[in-house]
């Protein structure tokens, strides 16, 4: 249990504080206008604290803090530390599904719209998220009749650029033809800007322009052109109809609604720009810390706006309850936007009715989430409790690591490490090992090498200050599982004994033949009931380790069997290698090229061209 720091050592300044466990792992991050006042609230009788806060204080071994200049900087630092360390006692935001976004690649020479999910990248403008990908594609397809930007892949674009002939999209007037120089960059940039304005909700200028073009063509008696512009105008108006208009055209609003219970909360957010719903967002909160309704709103707003919100920061944010620190969050959002931002609880009128609509969506989504997660969450909890009981573990194994080996007759020996945290795969912590020091076919020696490398790395990182840890092997498993029988278990026990970790890390093995679990010092397997959640969890992680090892082994074997004469040339990486072969017609074309041909490639440095020539024309 954490002890109170010496009297007077805690500064009376803004900052972020971090509670750490016995392994130096950050388990909770907070912020405060006054570190001294806030931290003093934790060092009281544990029985008087809320249950989750008491559990955190008991689990913690130390507390540290970082001072900053003001409370806004404290908020930003707290968010960065939570994102980096994922503390187990902090509220965690997770998307309830991967929503699709419309992305416009404005950083490219010839930008294009496309549907994207997952992590966002710099140089791309995002709109949404949307409920369905087909809705984005349908809207973009209608819009491209009036704003003919390309939608082809970069590979297809380069191919038509090379052959000097446009694709069908150009001939049906849904692409301006940048691949063949049919449009200059300035005009194409205007088309991209028009598309961005449309999805920003600024549709009136596009409609007015098309109406003007149609009237001009009609007055000049160019009726075919007027009919084409009319068709484009109809397509734009159909695209506008697909957007939900919920407010006045001058209003930019984000509406945040929450439905929750004691453990979780479902959050729904509607992004309204110029009166139109341009995107919807939904995620679920794990309420792992004790929060008042206002503090919960604090966490939601921080999660929404700290990490580059795709729809930007609006003038008005509607929430169900005022944030616990309203002035701080209004000042912070105003700094992000560059003008004043108001956070308000809607009381009556159109905004109240809009909020109730979003709140209804939140309640419906929370009901669906609980139905989806109820059996899964309960089964994971039962599995971890059963493992602790059957294997005699000191704690519930919240982190399980499983190891497996793969090879073919001793070649391309590889090992895999997969991780379950709280019963769910944590793929960011998966690791793959190339076995280096094992000649021939020896599974035991290979397993010993992999375990020794992983646990030695843990011992090294354990002594490194928490701020300097890379995190790859920084924390020990609460159950180390090896795939195999008594032999593999003996190897794991020997490595743990040699490194002095046998008292810290429990170990077990799972044999494939009869699904038997063996523990050190016990000749008989542990009887895990057939059909139990614990056995199913061990089987899943064992199968995942096997799959991960097999995949890595096939990848290495495939690379070894597909060596190219262009491999191992200094300065010629995978991207340059592919481009060189593509532009010169394959490896044969590269061999047939002269040195001048190679140096004529503007993107290939002369030193690399010399190296390619020397490699391909060296004496046999």
Secondary structure, 3 states (H helix, E strand, C coil): CCCCCCCCCCCCCCEEEEEECCCCCEEEEEEECCHHHHHHCCCCCHHHCCHHHHHHHHHCCEEEEEECCCHHHHHHHHHHHHHHHCCCCCCEEEECCCCEEEEECCCCCCCCEEEECCCCCCCCEEEEEECCHHHHHHHHHHHCCCCCCCCCCHHHHHHHHHHCCCCHHHHCCCCCCHHHCCCCHHHHHHHHHHHHHHHCCCCHHHHHHHHHHHHHHHHCCCHHHHHHHHHHHHHHHHHHHCCEECCCCCCCEEEEEEEECCCEEEEEEEEEECCEEEEEEEEEEECCCCCCHHHHHHHHHHHHHCCCCCCCCCCEEECCCCCCCHHHHHHHHHHHHCCCCEEECCCCHHHHHHHHHHHHHHHHHHHHHHHHHHHHHHHHHHHHHHHHHHHCCCCCCCEEEEEEEEEECCEEEEEEEEEEECCEECHHHCEEEECCCCCCCCHHHHHHHHHHHHHHHHHHHHCCCHHHCCCCCCCCCCEEEEECCHHHHHHHHHHHHHHCCCCCCCEEEEECCCCEEEECCCCCCECCCCCCHHHHHHHHHHHHHHHHHHHHHHHHHHHHHCCCCCCCCCCCCHHHHHHHHHHHCHHHHHHHCCHHHHHCCCCCCHHHHHHHHHHHCCCC
